[in-house]
Amino acid sequence: MPLYKIKKTNIDKKGLGLYAAQNIKKGTKIINYIGKIITKKQTEQSQKYDNAKPIYLFNLNNRYDLDGDYSFNTARLINHSCSNNCEYDGKGLKLWVTAIRDIKKGEELTCDYGFSYDEDYKQFPCNCGSKNCCGYIVRAESRWRINKKFSLGYQKNIRINK
Ligand SMILES: [Zn+2]
């Protein structure tokens, strides 16, 4: 029995998402994230990977990236949430999506897209609806820049780093 099914998402009203088709235990590999492996040089030279567009590009190592922007990559349908229940995980040139907590049947599977904070962040509003939502798709470590309610965690990090 598959672990997930494709359904209309609650996060993006126009789009699709992946939902748990059964209860999933923390640590379970749910789906492989597949695509084309390309060299960094190809990434740099192609217009497709312009930072201003939402892209499905993963850094695999210092030579290769993985472009998941293909219809055969079902995992690209996973939406971003500020309270994600999954994360992208990888080894070598393989990527997959792992549950980071127990997930109940019927819950939408979500990841942290990990977009960095820059002047373009307002292009990617977040509608995840979670209590932690900062309003934009920005990686957890950068959300304090947008909303002060995240600043406590940041200050803690500063102290640890000193
Ligand atoms: Zn959000």
Backbone and ligand atoms as CSV (ligand in chain L), in Angstrom:
chain,resi,resn,atom,element,x,y,z
A,1,MET,N,N,0.842,-1.196,0.000
A,1,MET,CA,C,0.000,0.000,0.000
A,1,MET,C,C,0.885,1.257,0.000
A,2,PRO,N,N,0.608,2.178,-0.910
A,2,PRO,CA,C,1.466,3.373,-0.960
A,2,PRO,C,C,1.304,4.224,0.307
A,3,LEU,N,N,2.352,4.954,0.637
A,3,LEU,CA,C,2.339,5.781,1.843
A,3,LEU,C,C,1.640,7.119,1.612
A,4,TYR,N,N,1.465,7.469,0.350
A,4,TYR,CA,C,0.934,8.806,0.077
A,4,TYR,C,C,-0.055,8.754,-1.082
A,5,LYS,N,N,-0.875,9.799,-1.170
A,5,LYS,CA,C,-1.710,9.960,-2.360
A,5,LYS,C,C,-1.725,11.431,-2.763
A,6,ILE,N,N,-2.033,11.651,-4.024
A,6,ILE,CA,C,-2.069,13.012,-4.551
A,6,ILE,C,C,-3.484,13.551,-4.390
A,7,LYS,N,N,-3.585,14.753,-3.843
A,7,LYS,CA,C,-4.898,15.356,-3.611
A,7,LYS,C,C,-4.786,16.858,-3.761
A,8,LYS,N,N,-5.911,17.514,-3.922
A,8,LYS,CA,C,-5.931,18.977,-3.879
A,8,LYS,C,C,-5.434,19.437,-2.518
A,9,THR,N,N,-4.541,20.400,-2.514
A,9,THR,CA,C,-3.960,20.838,-1.250
A,9,THR,C,C,-4.792,21.937,-0.594
A,10,ASN,N,N,-4.684,22.021,0.721
A,10,ASN,CA,C,-5.311,23.141,1.440
A,10,ASN,C,C,-4.394,24.355,1.468
A,11,ILE,N,N,-3.120,24.136,1.167
A,11,ILE,CA,C,-2.140,25.219,1.292
A,11,ILE,C,C,-2.211,26.152,0.088
A,12,ASP,N,N,-2.173,25.562,-1.091
A,12,ASP,CA,C,-2.223,26.348,-2.310
A,12,ASP,C,C,-3.530,25.982,-3.006
A,13,LYS,N,N,-4.485,26.895,-3.003
A,13,LYS,CA,C,-5.843,26.569,-3.456
A,13,LYS,C,C,-5.901,26.031,-4.883
A,14,LYS,N,N,-4.923,26.419,-5.705
A,14,LYS,CA,C,-4.958,25.987,-7.095
A,14,LYS,C,C,-4.219,24.667,-7.312
A,15,GLY,N,N,-3.398,24.313,-6.356
A,15,GLY,CA,C,-2.455,23.242,-6.616
A,15,GLY,C,C,-2.799,21.916,-5.975
A,16,LEU,N,N,-1.867,21.001,-6.158
A,16,LEU,CA,C,-1.984,19.670,-5.588
A,16,LEU,C,C,-0.964,19.505,-4.471
A,17,GLY,N,N,-1.192,18.489,-3.660
A,17,GLY,CA,C,-0.245,18.171,-2.611
A,17,GLY,C,C,-0.200,16.672,-2.416
A,18,LEU,N,N,0.690,16.228,-1.559
A,18,LEU,CA,C,0.737,14.815,-1.202
A,18,LEU,C,C,0.191,14.662,0.212
A,19,TYR,N,N,-0.608,13.620,0.388
A,19,TYR,CA,C,-1.232,13.359,1.687
A,19,TYR,C,C,-0.874,11.961,2.153
A,20,ALA,N,N,-0.782,11.782,3.465
A,20,ALA,CA,C,-0.488,10.470,4.030
A,20,ALA,C,C,-1.674,9.542,3.770
A,21,ALA,N,N,-1.416,8.396,3.129
A,21,ALA,CA,C,-2.475,7.435,2.826
A,21,ALA,C,C,-2.644,6.437,3.974
A,22,GLN,N,N,-1.755,6.514,4.937
A,22,GLN,CA,C,-1.825,5.666,6.137
A,22,GLN,C,C,-1.000,6.363,7.222
A,23,ASN,N,N,-1.062,5.865,8.446
A,23,ASN,CA,C,-0.222,6.440,9.491
A,23,ASN,C,C,1.236,6.162,9.149
A,24,ILE,N,N,2.077,7.183,9.310
A,24,ILE,CA,C,3.495,7.056,8.948
A,24,ILE,C,C,4.337,7.343,10.182
A,25,LYS,N,N,5.265,6.448,10.472
A,25,LYS,CA,C,6.141,6.621,11.643
A,25,LYS,C,C,7.277,7.589,11.342
A,26,LYS,N,N,7.656,8.332,12.363
A,26,LYS,CA,C,8.806,9.219,12.280
A,26,LYS,C,C,10.021,8.452,11.734
A,27,GLY,N,N,10.748,9.051,10.820
A,27,GLY,CA,C,11.949,8.414,10.276
A,27,GLY,C,C,11.702,7.607,9.010
A,28,THR,N,N,10.447,7.443,8.617
A,28,THR,CA,C,10.129,6.660,7.415
A,28,THR,C,C,10.526,7.432,6.152
A,29,LYS,N,N,11.169,6.731,5.226
A,29,LYS,CA,C,11.422,7.304,3.894
A,29,LYS,C,C,10.118,7.196,3.121
A,30,ILE,N,N,9.527,8.329,2.761
A,30,ILE,CA,C,8.189,8.301,2.162
A,30,ILE,C,C,8.238,8.214,0.642
A,31,ILE,N,N,9.091,8.987,0.038
A,31,ILE,CA,C,9.131,9.028,-1.438
A,31,ILE,C,C,10.507,9.501,-1.885
A,32,ASN,N,N,10.967,8.962,-2.991
A,32,ASN,CA,C,12.223,9.452,-3.561
A,32,ASN,C,C,11.974,10.754,-4.303
A,33,TYR,N,N,12.923,11.657,-4.205
A,33,TYR,CA,C,12.871,12.906,-4.953
A,33,TYR,C,C,13.758,12.711,-6.171
A,34,ILE,N,N,13.112,12.572,-7.329
A,34,ILE,CA,C,13.881,12.226,-8.520
A,34,ILE,C,C,13.904,13.372,-9.523
A,35,GLY,N,N,14.855,13.311,-10.439
A,35,GLY,CA,C,14.971,14.361,-11.445
A,35,GLY,C,C,16.186,14.104,-12.289
A,36,LYS,N,N,16.729,15.174,-12.824
A,36,LYS,CA,C,17.944,15.034,-13.630
A,36,LYS,C,C,19.123,15.585,-12.854
A,37,ILE,N,N,20.210,14.813,-12.887
A,37,ILE,CA,C,21.424,15.282,-12.237
A,37,ILE,C,C,22.198,16.132,-13.229
A,38,ILE,N,N,22.507,17.336,-12.809
A,38,ILE,CA,C,23.205,18.265,-13.696
A,38,ILE,C,C,24.434,18.806,-12.977
A,39,THR,N,N,25.398,19.260,-13.750
A,39,THR,CA,C,26.617,19.803,-13.136
A,39,THR,C,C,26.370,21.250,-12.718
A,40,LYS,N,N,27.187,21.708,-11.789
A,40,LYS,CA,C,27.100,23.111,-11.341
A,40,LYS,C,C,27.255,24.062,-12.517
A,41,LYS,N,N,28.093,23.648,-13.469
A,41,LYS,CA,C,28.333,24.479,-14.637
A,41,LYS,C,C,27.037,24.662,-15.431
A,42,GLN,N,N,26.291,23.584,-15.605
A,42,GLN,CA,C,25.003,23.674,-16.298
A,42,GLN,C,C,24.050,24.581,-15.538
A,43,THR,N,N,24.068,24.464,-14.210
A,43,THR,CA,C,23.201,25.318,-13.394
A,43,THR,C,C,23.519,26.789,-13.622
A,44,GLU,N,N,24.801,27.085,-13.631
A,44,GLU,CA,C,25.225,28.482,-13.788
A,44,GLU,C,C,24.879,29.025,-15.165
A,45,GLN,N,N,24.938,28.165,-16.178
A,45,GLN,CA,C,24.768,28.646,-17.550
A,45,GLN,C,C,23.319,28.694,-18.011
A,46,SER,N,N,22.420,28.001,-17.313
A,46,SER,CA,C,21.046,27.937,-17.805
A,46,SER,C,C,20.165,29.004,-17.184
A,47,GLN,N,N,19.338,29.602,-18.029
A,47,GLN,CA,C,18.363,30.607,-17.592
A,47,GLN,C,C,17.319,30.016,-16.662
A,48,LYS,N,N,17.091,28.723,-16.818
A,48,LYS,CA,C,16.055,28.050,-16.037
A,48,LYS,C,C,16.297,28.200,-14.538
A,49,TYR,N,N,17.569,28.318,-14.157
A,49,TYR,CA,C,17.900,28.300,-12.731
A,49,TYR,C,C,18.157,29.679,-12.153
A,50,ASP,N,N,17.620,30.656,-12.834
A,50,ASP,CA,C,17.612,32.012,-12.317
A,50,ASP,C,C,16.930,32.001,-10.936
A,51,ASN,N,N,17.576,32.630,-9.967
A,51,ASN,CA,C,17.074,32.605,-8.588
A,51,ASN,C,C,15.701,33.224,-8.395
A,52,ALA,N,N,15.250,34.037,-9.341
A,52,ALA,CA,C,13.994,34.748,-9.157
A,52,ALA,C,C,12.781,33.848,-9.347
A,53,LYS,N,N,12.977,32.646,-9.851
A,53,LYS,CA,C,11.851,31.747,-10.080
A,53,LYS,C,C,11.819,30.631,-9.048
A,54,PRO,N,N,10.597,30.192,-8.689
A,54,PRO,CA,C,10.566,29.044,-7.782
A,54,PRO,C,C,11.076,27.818,-8.528
A,55,ILE,N,N,12.097,27.234,-8.042
A,55,ILE,CA,C,12.708,26.110,-8.742
A,55,ILE,C,C,12.834,24.929,-7.797
A,56,TYR,N,N,13.102,23.800,-8.393
A,56,TYR,CA,C,13.157,22.552,-7.642
A,56,TYR,C,C,14.574,22.014,-7.699
A,57,LEU,N,N,15.506,22.883,-7.418
A,57,LEU,CA,C,16.907,22.547,-7.594
A,57,LEU,C,C,17.552,22.242,-6.244
A,58,PHE,N,N,18.213,21.107,-6.157
A,58,PHE,CA,C,18.901,20.722,-4.927
A,58,PHE,C,C,20.394,20.642,-5.157
A,59,ASN,N,N,21.120,21.115,-4.184
A,59,ASN,CA,C,22.563,20.998,-4.187
A,59,ASN,C,C,22.927,19.605,-3.655
A,60,LEU,N,N,23.517,18.753,-4.497
A,60,LEU,CA,C,23.868,17.398,-4.047
A,60,LEU,C,C,25.263,17.365,-3.439
A,61,ASN,N,N,26.179,18.021,-4.091
A,61,ASN,CA,C,27.557,18.103,-3.583
A,61,ASN,C,C,28.236,19.241,-4.336
A,62,ASN,N,N,29.542,19.369,-4.239
A,62,ASN,CA,C,30.134,20.539,-4.900
A,62,ASN,C,C,30.289,20.402,-6.413
A,63,ARG,N,N,29.873,19.270,-6.974
A,63,ARG,CA,C,29.902,19.125,-8.439
A,63,ARG,C,C,28.522,19.075,-9.075
A,64,TYR,N,N,27.578,18.485,-8.353
A,64,TYR,CA,C,26.291,18.211,-8.992
A,64,TYR,C,C,25.098,18.802,-8.238
A,65,ASP,N,N,24.087,19.158,-9.034
A,65,ASP,CA,C,22.779,19.553,-8.513
A,65,ASP,C,C,21.749,18.567,-9.048
A,66,LEU,N,N,20.591,18.539,-8.410
A,66,LEU,CA,C,19.495,17.720,-8.927
A,66,LEU,C,C,18.326,18.634,-9.252
A,67,ASP,N,N,17.884,18.569,-10.499
A,67,ASP,CA,C,16.739,19.365,-10.943
A,67,ASP,C,C,15.500,18.482,-10.904
A,68,GLY,N,N,14.592,18.775,-9.983
A,68,GLY,CA,C,13.390,17.952,-9.815
A,68,GLY,C,C,12.169,18.503,-10.524
A,69,ASP,N,N,12.380,19.454,-11.408
A,69,ASP,CA,C,11.256,20.127,-12.070
A,69,ASP,C,C,10.754,19.323,-13.268
A,70,TYR,N,N,10.310,18.102,-13.022
A,70,TYR,CA,C,9.783,17.223,-14.069
A,70,TYR,C,C,8.504,16.578,-13.567
A,71,SER,N,N,7.567,16.343,-14.499
A,71,SER,CA,C,6.274,15.797,-14.062
A,71,SER,C,C,6.422,14.392,-13.467
A,72,PHE,N,N,7.470,13.651,-13.835
A,72,PHE,CA,C,7.629,12.312,-13.266
A,72,PHE,C,C,8.105,12.356,-11.810
A,73,ASN,N,N,8.481,13.526,-11.341
A,73,ASN,CA,C,8.919,13.665,-9.952
A,73,ASN,C,C,7.727,14.015,-9.058
A,74,THR,N,N,7.018,12.997,-8.608
A,74,THR,CA,C,5.819,13.226,-7.785
A,74,THR,C,C,6.142,14.022,-6.526
A,75,ALA,N,N,7.345,13.839,-5.987
A,75,ALA,CA,C,7.707,14.510,-4.730
A,75,ALA,C,C,7.751,16.028,-4.872
A,76,ARG,N,N,7.794,16.526,-6.114
A,76,ARG,CA,C,7.809,17.987,-6.268
A,76,ARG,C,C,6.473,18.599,-5.862
A,77,LEU,N,N,5.423,17.777,-5.738
A,77,LEU,CA,C,4.103,18.279,-5.345
A,77,LEU,C,C,4.024,18.586,-3.848
A,78,ILE,N,N,5.002,18.136,-3.090
A,78,ILE,CA,C,4.981,18.397,-1.644
A,78,ILE,C,C,5.106,19.898,-1.404
A,79,ASN,N,N,4.179,20.430,-0.627
A,79,ASN,CA,C,4.153,21.864,-0.368
A,79,ASN,C,C,5.031,22.237,0.816
A,80,HIS,N,N,5.364,23.526,0.835
A,80,HIS,CA,C,6.119,24.074,1.959
A,80,HIS,C,C,5.165,24.369,3.115
A,81,SER,N,N,5.609,24.096,4.332
A,81,SER,CA,C,4.883,24.573,5.506
A,81,SER,C,C,5.909,25.068,6.516
A,82,CYS,N,N,5.511,26.087,7.268
A,82,CYS,CA,C,6.385,26.599,8.326
A,82,CYS,C,C,6.398,25.629,9.506
A,83,SER,N,N,5.462,24.675,9.554
A,83,SER,CA,C,5.473,23.600,10.555
A,83,SER,C,C,5.526,22.275,9.800
A,84,ASN,N,N,6.588,22.067,9.051
A,84,ASN,CA,C,6.678,20.885,8.193
A,84,ASN,C,C,6.761,19.592,8.997
A,85,ASN,N,N,6.184,18.512,8.419
A,85,ASN,CA,C,6.271,17.203,9.071
A,85,ASN,C,C,7.260,16.271,8.359
A,86,CYS,N,N,7.860,16.742,7.268
A,86,CYS,CA,C,8.854,15.958,6.529
A,86,CYS,C,C,10.059,16.837,6.235
A,87,GLU,N,N,11.157,16.194,5.853
A,87,GLU,CA,C,12.293,16.967,5.379
A,87,GLU,C,C,12.975,16.227,4.239
A,88,TYR,N,N,13.723,16.977,3.442
A,88,TYR,CA,C,14.499,16.377,2.362
A,88,TYR,C,C,15.761,15.792,2.973
A,89,ASP,N,N,16.096,14.601,2.519
A,89,ASP,CA,C,17.214,13.884,3.072
A,89,ASP,C,C,17.986,13.310,1.894
A,90,GLY,N,N,19.270,13.122,2.032
A,90,GLY,CA,C,19.988,12.599,0.884
A,90,GLY,C,C,21.275,11.903,1.251
A,91,LYS,N,N,21.723,11.070,0.328
A,91,LYS,CA,C,23.005,10.393,0.481
A,91,LYS,C,C,23.562,10.202,-0.915
A,92,GLY,N,N,24.811,10.588,-1.125
A,92,GLY,CA,C,25.377,10.488,-2.463
A,92,GLY,C,C,24.550,11.328,-3.419
A,93,LEU,N,N,24.089,10.719,-4.493
A,93,LEU,CA,C,23.307,11.464,-5.482
A,93,LEU,C,C,21.813,11.178,-5.348
A,94,LYS,N,N,21.421,10.547,-4.238
A,94,LYS,CA,C,20.004,10.209,-4.037
A,94,LYS,C,C,19.375,11.168,-3.031
A,95,LEU,N,N,18.122,11.500,-3.323
A,95,LEU,CA,C,17.358,12.363,-2.418
A,95,LEU,C,C,16.014,11.702,-2.136
A,96,TRP,N,N,15.538,11.880,-0.940
A,96,TRP,CA,C,14.209,11.383,-0.629
A,96,TRP,C,C,13.584,12.277,0.439
A,97,VAL,N,N,12.336,11.980,0.756
A,97,VAL,CA,C,11.588,12.767,1.734
A,97,VAL,C,C,11.314,11.863,2.930
A,98,THR,N,N,11.715,12.308,4.114
A,98,THR,CA,C,11.596,11.514,5.338
A,98,THR,C,C,10.631,12.194,6.310
A,99,ALA,N,N,9.835,11.389,7.017
A,99,ALA,CA,C,8.955,11.933,8.061
A,99,ALA,C,C,9.797,12.353,9.260
A,100,ILE,N,N,9.630,13.578,9.744
A,100,ILE,CA,C,10.391,14.024,10.915
A,100,ILE,C,C,9.566,13.915,12.196
A,101,ARG,N,N,8.333,13.484,12.074
A,101,ARG,CA,C,7.520,13.137,13.242
A,101,ARG,C,C,6.486,12.108,12.783
A,102,ASP,N,N,5.764,11.504,13.715
A,102,ASP,CA,C,4.681,10.598,13.328
A,102,ASP,C,C,3.622,11.417,12.587
A,103,ILE,N,N,3.149,10.863,11.487
A,103,ILE,CA,C,2.157,11.571,10.671
A,103,ILE,C,C,0.894,10.706,10.604
A,104,LYS,N,N,-0.231,11.344,10.818
A,104,LYS,CA,C,-1.498,10.597,10.795
A,104,LYS,C,C,-2.043,10.514,9.377
A,105,LYS,N,N,-2.714,9.408,9.094
A,105,LYS,CA,C,-3.406,9.231,7.824
A,105,LYS,C,C,-4.260,10.457,7.527
A,106,GLY,N,N,-4.156,10.987,6.316
A,106,GLY,CA,C,-4.971,12.134,5.925
A,106,GLY,C,C,-4.281,13.478,6.077
A,107,GLU,N,N,-3.148,13.515,6.806
A,107,GLU,CA,C,-2.414,14.778,6.946
A,107,GLU,C,C,-1.675,15.088,5.651
A,108,GLU,N,N,-1.583,16.368,5.334
A,108,GLU,CA,C,-0.772,16.731,4.174
A,108,GLU,C,C,0.712,16.634,4.534
A,109,LEU,N,N,1.503,16.095,3.601
A,109,LEU,CA,C,2.960,16.007,3.794
A,109,LEU,C,C,3.569,17.345,3.398
A,110,THR,N,N,4.414,17.880,4.262
A,110,THR,CA,C,5.015,19.190,3.990
A,110,THR,C,C,6.490,19.198,4.336
A,111,CYS,N,N,7.231,20.035,3.628
A,111,CYS,CA,C,8.663,20.214,3.871
A,111,CYS,C,C,8.956,21.692,4.087
A,112,ASP,N,N,10.141,21.982,4.576
A,112,ASP,CA,C,10.642,23.352,4.619
A,112,ASP,C,C,11.461,23.542,3.345
A,113,TYR,N,N,10.995,24.405,2.442
A,113,TYR,CA,C,11.693,24.576,1.168
A,113,TYR,C,C,13.095,25.166,1.348
A,114,GLY,N,N,13.303,25.789,2.478
A,114,GLY,CA,C,14.659,26.267,2.759
A,114,GLY,C,C,15.117,27.417,1.887
A,115,PHE,N,N,14.177,28.204,1.366
A,115,PHE,CA,C,14.600,29.377,0.589
A,115,PHE,C,C,15.352,30.313,1.511
A,116,SER,N,N,16.409,30.883,1.005
A,116,SER,CA,C,17.149,31.819,1.833
A,116,SER,C,C,16.416,33.159,1.828
A,117,TYR,N,N,16.742,33.965,2.817
A,117,TYR,CA,C,16.121,35.275,2.923
A,117,TYR,C,C,16.906,36.244,2.055
A,118,ASP,N,N,16.250,36.867,1.114
A,118,ASP,CA,C,16.913,37.934,0.367
A,118,ASP,C,C,15.841,38.928,-0.056
A,119,GLU,N,N,16.187,39.886,-0.872
A,119,GLU,CA,C,15.228,40.948,-1.197
A,119,GLU,C,C,14.016,40.413,-1.973
A,120,ASP,N,N,14.113,39.184,-2.485
A,120,ASP,CA,C,13.025,38.620,-3.286
A,120,ASP,C,C,12.019,37.808,-2.470
A,121,TYR,N,N,12.195,37.761,-1.153
A,121,TYR,CA,C,11.373,36.811,-0.399
A,121,TYR,C,C,9.866,37.040,-0.555
A,122,LYS,N,N,9.459,38.301,-0.827
A,122,LYS,CA,C,8.026,38.600,-0.932
A,122,LYS,C,C,7.365,37.983,-2.165
A,123,GLN,N,N,8.165,37.444,-3.066
A,123,GLN,CA,C,7.609,36.740,-4.227
A,123,GLN,C,C,6.965,35.428,-3.845
A,124,PHE,N,N,7.304,34.925,-2.669
A,124,PHE,CA,C,6.864,33.582,-2.303
A,124,PHE,C,C,6.065,33.592,-1.010
A,125,PRO,N,N,4.821,34.134,-1.061
A,125,PRO,CA,C,4.017,34.143,0.161
A,125,PRO,C,C,3.667,32.720,0.592
A,126,CYS,N,N,3.553,32.502,1.884
A,126,CYS,CA,C,3.219,31.187,2.414
A,126,CYS,C,C,1.797,31.219,2.951
A,127,ASN,N,N,1.012,30.213,2.587
A,127,ASN,CA,C,-0.375,30.111,3.068
A,127,ASN,C,C,-0.567,28.848,3.883
A,128,CYS,N,N,0.486,28.400,4.550
A,128,CYS,CA,C,0.395,27.087,5.204
A,128,CYS,C,C,-0.607,27.088,6.359
A,129,GLY,N,N,-0.890,28.258,6.931
A,129,GLY,CA,C,-1.898,28.341,7.978
A,129,GLY,C,C,-1.467,27.808,9.333
A,130,SER,N,N,-0.198,27.448,9.487
A,130,SER,CA,C,0.241,26.931,10.785
A,130,SER,C,C,0.488,28.092,11.751
A,131,LYS,N,N,0.495,27.774,13.041
A,131,LYS,CA,C,0.724,28.782,14.072
A,131,LYS,C,C,2.073,29.474,13.873
A,132,ASN,N,N,3.028,28.719,13.353
A,132,ASN,CA,C,4.385,29.233,13.160
A,132,ASN,C,C,4.559,30.016,11.876
A,133,CYS,N,N,3.491,30.192,11.102
A,133,CYS,CA,C,3.674,30.755,9.761
A,133,CYS,C,C,4.194,32.186,9.837
A,134,CYS,N,N,5.254,32.456,9.080
A,134,CYS,CA,C,5.804,33.817,9.074
A,134,CYS,C,C,5.282,34.590,7.868
A,135,GLY,N,N,4.448,33.947,7.022
A,135,GLY,CA,C,3.833,34.645,5.908
A,135,GLY,C,C,4.560,34.490,4.577
A,136,TYR,N,N,5.785,33.989,4.650
A,136,TYR,CA,C,6.566,33.820,3.432
A,136,TYR,C,C,7.328,32.503,3.495
A,137,ILE,N,N,7.677,31.997,2.320
A,137,ILE,CA,C,8.421,30.742,2.250
A,137,ILE,C,C,9.904,31.048,2.415
A,138,VAL,N,N,10.335,30.960,3.634
A,138,VAL,CA,C,11.727,31.270,3.952
A,138,VAL,C,C,12.200,30.206,4.935
A,139,ARG,N,N,13.439,29.801,4.823
A,139,ARG,CA,C,13.927,28.731,5.700
A,139,ARG,C,C,13.820,29.116,7.178
A,140,ALA,N,N,13.621,28.126,8.030
A,140,ALA,CA,C,13.361,28.367,9.451
A,140,ALA,C,C,14.387,29.298,10.083
A,141,GLU,N,N,15.656,29.138,9.758
A,141,GLU,CA,C,16.706,29.927,10.414
A,141,GLU,C,C,16.629,31.410,10.056
A,142,SER,N,N,15.923,31.743,8.977
A,142,SER,CA,C,15.878,33.143,8.542
A,142,SER,C,C,14.565,33.844,8.879
A,143,ARG,N,N,13.595,33.108,9.466
A,143,ARG,CA,C,12.264,33.705,9.642
A,143,ARG,C,C,12.252,34.863,10.628
A,144,TRP,N,N,13.193,34.896,11.542
A,144,TRP,CA,C,13.256,35.993,12.514
A,144,TRP,C,C,13.401,37.336,11.823
A,145,ARG,N,N,13.951,37.332,10.611
A,145,ARG,CA,C,14.150,38.594,9.901
A,145,ARG,C,C,12.810,39.195,9.488
A,146,ILE,N,N,11.812,38.319,9.297
A,146,ILE,CA,C,10.516,38.766,8.814
A,146,ILE,C,C,9.575,39.052,9.975
A,147,ASN,N,N,9.615,38.223,10.982
A,147,ASN,CA,C,8.659,38.338,12.072
A,147,ASN,C,C,9.390,38.215,13.405
A,148,LYS,N,N,9.195,39.202,14.255
A,148,LYS,CA,C,9.934,39.248,15.518
A,148,LYS,C,C,9.646,38.062,16.421
A,149,LYS,N,N,8.486,37.394,16.192
A,149,LYS,CA,C,8.181,36.297,17.113
A,149,LYS,C,C,9.178,35.146,16.986
A,150,PHE,N,N,10.000,35.185,15.932
A,150,PHE,CA,C,10.998,34.133,15.770
A,150,PHE,C,C,12.369,34.559,16.287
A,151,SER,N,N,12.451,35.772,16.842
A,151,SER,CA,C,13.770,36.317,17.154
A,151,SER,C,C,14.402,35.650,18.372
A,152,LEU,N,N,13.588,35.082,19.241
A,152,LEU,CA,C,14.136,34.442,20.439
A,152,LEU,C,C,15.107,33.319,20.076
A,153,GLY,N,N,14.685,32.457,19.178
A,153,GLY,CA,C,15.529,31.354,18.739
A,153,GLY,C,C,16.818,31.856,18.132
A,154,TYR,N,N,16.701,32.915,17.408
A,154,TYR,CA,C,17.883,33.488,16.778
A,154,TYR,C,C,18.877,33.976,17.817
A,155,GLN,N,N,18.369,34.705,18.830
A,155,GLN,CA,C,19.271,35.238,19.840
A,155,GLN,C,C,19.974,34.117,20.596
A,156,LYS,N,N,19.247,33.041,20.813
A,156,LYS,CA,C,19.848,31.879,21.475
A,156,LYS,C,C,21.035,31.366,20.659
A,157,ASN,N,N,20.842,31.281,19.351
A,157,ASN,CA,C,21.907,30.810,18.481
A,157,ASN,C,C,23.144,31.683,18.563
A,158,ILE,N,N,22.913,32.984,18.617
A,158,ILE,CA,C,24.025,33.929,18.680
A,158,ILE,C,C,24.856,33.620,19.929
A,159,ARG,N,N,24.176,33.421,21.045
A,159,ARG,CA,C,24.912,33.170,22.284
A,159,ARG,C,C,25.724,31.882,22.195
A,160,ILE,N,N,25.135,30.873,21.595
A,160,ILE,CA,C,25.851,29.599,21.484
A,160,ILE,C,C,27.093,29.777,20.605
A,161,ASN,N,N,26.921,30.546,19.534
A,161,ASN,CA,C,28.043,30.716,18.615
A,161,ASN,C,C,29.204,31.503,19.209
A,162,LYS,N,N,28.915,32.369,20.180
A,162,LYS,CA,C,29.990,33.149,20.824
A,162,LYS,C,C,30.734,32.327,21.830
L,1,ZN,ZN,ZN,3.772,29.274,6.476
